[in-house]
Amino acid sequence: MQDLLQSFLKLINSSDPSIKFYLGALSGITFTIFVRFLSYIRKNRKPKGVYIKGERGDILIHQTAIADFINKVLSGRVQAQVQKVFIYSKKSNHYLTVYISVPPAANVTETVKTLHDIVFQQVSEKLGIDNLEKVDIIVKDFKTKEKSLEKKNQKLINTVDEKAEVLS
């Protein structure tokens, strides 16, 4: 161990400029990796979604639950399928980004306008997200086929109906 330490000290004290260059580069890379590792450890790991303050505790509505809710609300109303939902908060306001897929024959302008109105109203009313500031709709692709969309909508309606029967 002492031999290894002495040879390392000789290497550091060497007057060869190429060795100094490589040692500097190695030190820089090591420092960068160390800083990245520390930032990864300190990163906030709370789930992505909306926290709603309640009397007896907070409620977390995860963004996948919001995506499922939006899909169920839109079934039968709009010819679009929700792919992803991202929600983020700044101060006390919430911002929602919804990625959708529409059939090639759909009127995109009309579909997005209707979808925007429905999503904004339903998410703020039914999920209790009061400070919903903005809803961005992004058309991701035109790959959704109308038949598969109808099947999925019917499946969602049947699931909702079954759950409603169980609750009554």
C-alpha positions as CSV (number, residue, x, y, z in Angstrom):
1,M,0.0,0.0,0.0
2,Q,2.8,2.4,0.9
3,D,4.6,1.5,-2.4
4,L,1.4,2.4,-4.3
5,L,1.1,5.7,-2.5
6,Q,4.8,6.6,-3.1
7,S,4.5,5.8,-6.8
8,F,1.3,7.9,-7.0
9,L,3.1,10.8,-5.3
10,K,6.1,10.5,-7.7
11,L,3.5,10.6,-10.6
12,I,2.0,13.8,-9.2
13,N,5.3,15.5,-8.6
14,S,6.5,14.6,-12.1
15,S,7.5,17.4,-14.4
16,D,6.2,15.8,-17.5
17,P,3.4,18.1,-18.9
18,S,1.5,15.2,-20.5
19,I,1.1,13.5,-17.1
20,K,-0.1,16.7,-15.6
21,F,-2.7,17.1,-18.4
22,Y,-4.0,13.6,-17.9
23,L,-4.2,14.0,-14.1
24,G,-6.1,17.3,-14.6
25,A,-8.5,15.7,-17.0
26,L,-9.0,12.7,-14.6
27,S,-9.6,15.1,-11.7
28,G,-12.2,17.1,-13.7
29,I,-14.1,14.0,-14.8
30,T,-14.0,12.7,-11.2
31,F,-15.3,16.0,-9.9
32,T,-18.1,16.1,-12.5
33,I,-19.2,12.5,-11.6
34,F,-19.2,13.4,-7.9
35,V,-21.3,16.5,-8.4
36,R,-23.8,14.6,-10.6
37,F,-24.0,11.9,-8.0
38,L,-24.7,14.4,-5.2
39,S,-27.4,16.1,-7.2
40,Y,-29.0,12.8,-8.0
41,I,-29.1,11.9,-4.3
42,R,-30.5,15.3,-3.3
43,K,-33.2,15.2,-6.0
44,N,-36.7,15.5,-4.8
45,R,-38.4,12.1,-5.2
46,K,-42.0,12.9,-4.5
47,P,-44.5,11.4,-6.9
48,K,-45.6,13.4,-9.9
49,G,-49.1,14.7,-9.5
50,V,-51.2,17.2,-7.6
51,Y,-51.3,17.5,-3.8
52,I,-54.6,18.8,-2.5
53,K,-54.7,20.0,1.1
54,G,-57.4,18.4,3.2
55,E,-58.6,18.8,6.8
56,R,-57.3,15.4,7.8
57,G,-54.4,15.2,5.5
58,D,-53.2,15.7,1.9
59,I,-54.5,13.9,-1.1
60,L,-52.2,13.0,-4.0
61,I,-53.8,12.6,-7.4
62,H,-51.1,11.0,-9.6
63,Q,-50.7,12.0,-13.2
64,T,-51.6,8.5,-14.4
65,A,-54.9,8.7,-12.5
66,I,-55.5,12.0,-14.2
67,A,-54.9,10.4,-17.6
68,D,-57.3,7.6,-16.8
69,F,-59.9,10.1,-15.6
70,I,-59.6,12.2,-18.8
71,N,-59.9,9.1,-21.0
72,K,-63.1,8.1,-19.2
73,V,-64.5,11.6,-19.4
74,L,-63.8,11.8,-23.1
75,S,-65.1,8.4,-24.0
76,G,-67.9,8.8,-26.5
77,R,-67.6,12.6,-26.6
78,V,-64.5,13.2,-28.5
79,Q,-62.6,11.1,-31.1
80,A,-59.3,11.2,-29.3
81,Q,-57.2,9.0,-27.0
82,V,-55.0,10.4,-24.2
83,Q,-51.5,9.1,-24.5
84,K,-49.7,10.9,-21.6
85,V,-50.5,13.6,-19.0
86,F,-48.0,15.8,-17.3
87,I,-48.9,18.1,-14.5
88,Y,-46.7,20.5,-12.7
89,S,-47.2,23.2,-10.2
90,K,-45.7,26.7,-9.8
91,K,-46.5,28.3,-6.5
92,S,-50.2,27.6,-6.0
93,N,-51.2,27.2,-9.7
94,H,-51.3,23.9,-11.6
95,Y,-50.5,23.4,-15.3
96,L,-51.6,20.4,-17.3
97,T,-50.2,19.1,-20.5
98,V,-52.2,16.4,-22.3
99,Y,-50.7,14.4,-25.2
100,I,-53.4,12.9,-27.5
101,S,-53.7,10.7,-30.5
102,V,-56.5,11.3,-33.0
103,P,-57.8,9.4,-36.0
104,P,-56.6,10.6,-39.4
105,A,-60.1,11.7,-40.5
106,A,-60.7,13.8,-37.4
107,N,-61.1,17.6,-37.5
108,V,-58.2,18.5,-35.3
109,T,-59.1,22.1,-34.6
110,E,-62.6,21.2,-33.5
111,T,-61.5,18.1,-31.6
112,V,-58.8,20.0,-29.6
113,K,-61.2,22.9,-28.8
114,T,-63.9,20.5,-27.5
115,L,-61.3,18.4,-25.6
116,H,-59.8,21.5,-24.0
117,D,-63.2,22.7,-22.7
118,I,-64.1,19.3,-21.4
119,V,-60.7,18.6,-19.7
120,F,-60.5,22.1,-18.1
121,Q,-64.0,21.9,-16.7
122,Q,-64.0,18.3,-15.6
123,V,-60.6,18.2,-14.0
124,S,-61.2,21.4,-12.0
125,E,-64.7,20.3,-10.9
126,K,-64.5,16.6,-10.3
127,L,-60.9,16.2,-9.2
128,G,-61.0,19.3,-7.0
129,I,-58.0,21.0,-8.6
130,D,-59.1,24.5,-8.0
131,N,-56.0,26.4,-9.3
132,L,-55.8,24.9,-12.7
133,E,-54.3,27.7,-14.6
134,K,-53.6,26.2,-18.0
135,V,-54.3,23.1,-20.1
136,D,-52.1,22.5,-23.1
137,I,-53.2,19.9,-25.6
138,I,-50.6,18.4,-27.8
139,V,-51.5,16.2,-30.8
140,K,-48.9,13.5,-30.7
141,D,-49.9,11.5,-33.7
142,F,-52.7,10.4,-36.1
143,K,-52.3,6.7,-35.5
144,T,-55.5,6.0,-33.6
145,K,-57.9,4.0,-35.7
146,E,-61.6,4.9,-35.3
147,K,-62.6,1.2,-34.6
148,S,-60.0,0.7,-31.9
149,L,-61.1,4.0,-30.3
150,E,-64.7,2.9,-30.3
151,K,-63.8,-0.4,-28.8
152,K,-61.7,1.3,-26.1
153,N,-64.5,3.8,-25.4
154,Q,-67.1,1.0,-25.1
155,K,-64.8,-0.9,-22.7
156,L,-64.4,2.2,-20.5
157,I,-68.1,2.8,-20.5
158,N,-68.8,-0.8,-19.5
159,T,-66.2,-0.6,-16.7
160,V,-67.7,2.6,-15.4
161,D,-71.2,1.1,-15.6
162,E,-70.1,-2.1,-13.7
163,K,-68.5,0.0,-10.9
164,A,-71.6,2.2,-10.7
165,E,-73.8,-1.0,-10.3
166,V,-71.5,-2.3,-7.5
167,L,-71.7,1.0,-5.6
168,S,-75.5,1.2,-5.8
